[in-house]
Amino acid sequence: MATISDLFGIWGKYLTKDNNEFYMPSNLTKDKEEKGEYSQDINRIRHIGGKETSSNDMHFHKEILNVEATGYFKVIKNMDDISVKLRGGHHSDKGEESARCYVFRLGAEGKGKNFAKEYPHKNGKGYSWHTLAVKPLGSLQNKWVGIKAITWNEGNDKVHCECYLDFDGVNEQGKFDPQTQNWKLWYDVVDEDGKFGEDNKDHQTRAAWTDLQKNSSIQFRVDAQNGKTMKYSYGGNDITFQMLSAREINIQI
């Protein structure tokens, strides 16, 4: 990886374009809060099949096509997964134009489905899921992990989707050390027409999404297992996520 670093001191794969970069504020005080381009709604409860399930959403409300999105997360008890959703819009069941996005998923057990295309939301059913061949990780319980999701266009009909992980940059106490970062490529795929999706009764995911959906954002999502709750935190001694960022990247190929 190139020796590029963002304002947090986190290594980057690509250079920032035109200083178009956005960072999680340090002065957050509420679980549900919006400051500038950033918003979070954490420890909210969703009712899925009559069961209470914890969910956490963090957004940068910026429309960025070629983007590098990064964050650090602690895997805790009852967690199901961490996801980064790029090039997508608002997730709702109102209409067929919702939630089109690329999904970069990391399961808490370090296995399972890890890449998807979603469109439309359709009560969470509009997915084309894939389990890409990756290096086994084992259980991630009680570990900090950095995840970096990247999308960029190749020509007019292909989209590169890259995912990197770092297990060394943040220690057990949640302290970040830029000198110990060890980002490794987890997967790198190129989406094109029909490669990672199809159009059927549940979803329309055949096309490579070389443009942005209307009102798109950069979304980080942390969910509990269905019917489970957990406590997520943005600060203090029990911090569980930090240093989220989104940068428009300058691609030169």
C-alpha positions in Angstrom: 0.0 0.0 0.0 1.2 3.5 -0.8 2.6 5.6 2.0 -0.4 8.0 2.1 -2.0 9.0 5.3 -5.3 10.8 6.1 -5.9 13.4 8.8 -6.2 10.6 11.4 -2.8 9.2 10.4 -4.4 6.2 8.8 -2.7 4.8 5.7 -4.6 5.2 2.4 -4.5 3.3 -0.8 -5.1 6.2 -3.1 -4.4 10.0 -3.1 -7.2 12.3 -2.2 -8.7 14.3 -5.1 -9.1 18.1 -4.7 -9.0 17.9 -0.9 -12.5 16.3 -0.9 -12.3 14.3 2.3 -14.6 14.0 5.4 -14.0 12.8 8.9 -15.9 11.7 11.9 -16.1 14.6 14.4 -14.4 14.3 17.7 -17.0 16.3 19.7 -20.0 14.0 19.4 -22.3 13.9 22.5 -25.4 11.9 21.5 -26.2 8.5 20.1 -28.3 10.2 17.5 -26.6 13.2 16.2 -25.7 15.1 13.0 -22.7 17.4 12.6 -21.9 18.8 9.2 -21.7 16.0 6.6 -21.6 13.3 9.3 -24.5 11.7 11.1 -24.9 8.7 13.4 -27.9 6.8 14.8 -26.4 4.2 17.1 -28.0 1.7 19.6 -31.3 2.0 17.9 -33.7 -1.0 18.2 -35.3 -2.6 15.1 -38.1 -5.1 15.4 -37.4 -8.0 13.1 -39.8 -10.9 13.2 -41.1 -9.6 16.6 -37.6 -9.6 18.1 -35.6 -6.6 19.3 -32.3 -6.2 17.4 -29.6 -3.6 17.9 -28.4 -1.6 14.9 -26.0 1.2 14.3 -25.8 3.5 11.3 -23.1 6.1 10.5 -23.2 8.2 7.4 -21.3 10.8 5.4 -23.9 12.6 3.5 -21.8 13.3 0.4 -22.1 12.1 -3.1 -18.7 10.6 -4.0 -18.3 8.2 -6.9 -14.7 7.0 -6.6 -14.3 6.7 -2.8 -12.1 5.3 -0.1 -14.1 4.7 3.1 -12.3 3.7 6.3 -13.1 3.0 9.9 -12.1 1.0 13.0 -14.6 -1.2 14.9 -14.5 -3.5 17.9 -16.3 -6.8 17.6 -18.3 -7.4 20.7 -20.7 -9.9 22.1 -23.9 -10.5 20.1 -22.5 -8.7 17.0 -23.4 -10.1 13.6 -21.5 -8.0 11.2 -19.8 -4.8 10.1 -20.7 -3.4 6.6 -19.7 -0.5 4.5 -22.2 0.5 1.8 -21.1 2.6 -1.1 -22.8 4.4 -4.0 -26.2 3.9 -2.4 -29.1 6.0 -1.4 -31.6 6.0 1.5 -32.6 2.5 2.7 -36.4 2.2 2.9 -39.3 0.2 1.5 -40.9 3.2 -0.1 -40.7 2.6 -3.8 -38.4 0.6 -6.0 -35.6 3.2 -6.2 -34.2 2.7 -2.7 -30.9 1.4 -1.3 -28.9 0.6 -4.5 -25.4 0.0 -3.2 -22.3 -2.1 -3.1 -22.0 -3.9 0.3 -18.6 -4.8 1.8 -19.4 -7.1 4.8 -17.2 -8.5 7.6 -18.9 -11.1 9.8 -18.1 -11.2 13.5 -17.0 -14.8 13.1 -14.7 -13.9 10.3 -16.5 -16.0 7.7 -19.6 -16.1 5.5 -20.9 -13.7 2.9 -18.6 -10.8 2.4 -19.7 -8.9 -0.7 -23.1 -7.9 -2.1 -25.2 -5.7 -4.3 -28.5 -4.4 -3.0 -31.3 -3.0 -5.1 -34.0 -2.3 -4.1 -34.3 -2.4 -0.3 -37.4 -4.6 -0.3 -37.5 -5.1 3.4 -33.9 -6.2 3.4 -34.5 -8.9 0.7 -33.2 -7.2 -2.4 -29.6 -8.6 -2.2 -27.3 -10.5 -4.5 -24.9 -12.0 -2.0 -21.5 -13.5 -2.6 -18.9 -15.3 -0.6 -15.6 -14.4 -2.2 -12.6 -16.6 -1.8 -10.6 -14.9 1.0 -8.0 -15.8 3.6 -9.8 -17.4 6.7 -9.9 -15.0 9.6 -11.3 -17.0 12.5 -13.5 -15.5 15.2 -13.0 -11.7 15.7 -14.7 -11.5 19.1 -13.2 -8.8 21.3 -10.8 -7.7 18.6 -10.5 -4.3 16.9 -10.5 -4.3 13.1 -10.0 -1.6 10.6 -12.0 -1.9 7.4 -11.3 0.0 4.2 -13.8 -0.2 1.3 -13.0 1.3 -2.1 -15.0 1.8 -5.3 -13.7 3.3 -8.6 -14.7 3.1 -12.2 -12.7 1.5 -15.0 -14.0 3.0 -18.2 -17.7 3.3 -18.7 -18.9 -0.2 -17.7 -16.7 -1.6 -14.9 -16.4 -0.9 -11.2 -13.4 -1.9 -9.0 -14.4 -3.0 -5.5 -11.5 -3.3 -3.1 -11.5 -4.2 0.6 -8.6 -4.0 3.1 -8.4 -5.0 6.7 -6.1 -4.0 9.6 -5.9 -5.9 12.9 -2.9 -4.2 14.4 -3.5 -0.4 14.3 -5.7 -0.3 17.4 -4.8 -2.1 20.6 -7.0 -3.9 23.1 -7.6 -0.6 25.0 -8.8 1.1 21.8 -5.7 3.2 21.3 -4.6 3.9 17.7 -0.9 3.8 16.8 -0.1 4.8 13.3 3.2 2.9 13.4 1.6 -0.5 14.0 -0.9 -0.4 11.1 -0.8 -3.4 8.9 -3.4 -3.1 6.2 -3.8 -6.2 4.1 -5.8 -6.7 0.9 -8.8 -8.9 1.7 -10.4 -8.9 -1.8 -10.3 -7.0 -5.0 -13.0 -7.7 -7.6 -14.2 -6.0 -10.8 -18.0 -5.7 -11.3 -19.4 -5.7 -14.8 -22.7 -6.5 -16.4 -24.0 -9.8 -15.1 -21.0 -10.8 -13.0 -22.2 -10.2 -9.5 -26.0 -10.0 -10.0 -29.1 -10.6 -12.0 -32.5 -9.1 -12.5 -35.2 -11.2 -10.9 -38.4 -10.9 -8.8 -36.4 -9.9 -5.7 -33.7 -7.6 -7.0 -32.3 -5.8 -10.1 -28.5 -6.2 -9.6 -27.2 -7.2 -13.0 -25.8 -3.9 -14.1 -22.5 -2.5 -12.9 -23.2 0.7 -11.0 -20.9 3.1 -12.7 -22.9 6.1 -11.4 -24.3 7.3 -8.1 -27.9 6.8 -6.9 -29.8 10.0 -6.2 -28.9 11.3 -2.7 -26.3 8.7 -2.2 -24.1 8.6 0.9 -21.2 6.7 2.4 -22.7 4.4 5.1 -21.1 2.3 7.8 -23.4 -0.2 9.5 -23.0 -2.5 12.6 -25.7 -5.0 13.4 -26.4 -7.4 16.2 -27.5 -10.9 15.6 -31.2 -11.2 15.0 -33.0 -11.0 18.3 -29.9 -9.8 20.2 -29.0 -6.4 21.6 -25.6 -4.8 22.3 -24.1 -1.5 23.4 -22.0 0.4 20.9 -20.1 3.5 21.8 -18.4 6.4 20.1 -16.2 7.6 23.0 -15.0 7.1 26.6 -13.5 4.0 28.1 -16.0 1.7 26.3 -15.4 3.1 22.8 -16.2 0.6 20.1 -15.8 2.5 16.8 -13.7 5.4 15.8 -11.9 7.4 13.1 -14.5 7.0 10.3 -13.6 8.8 7.1 -14.5 9.1 3.4 -12.2 10.5 0.8 -12.7 11.1 -2.9 -9.8 9.4 -4.6 -7.7 10.3 -7.6 -7.4 7.2 -9.9 -4.7 7.1 -12.5 -4.5 3.9 -14.5 
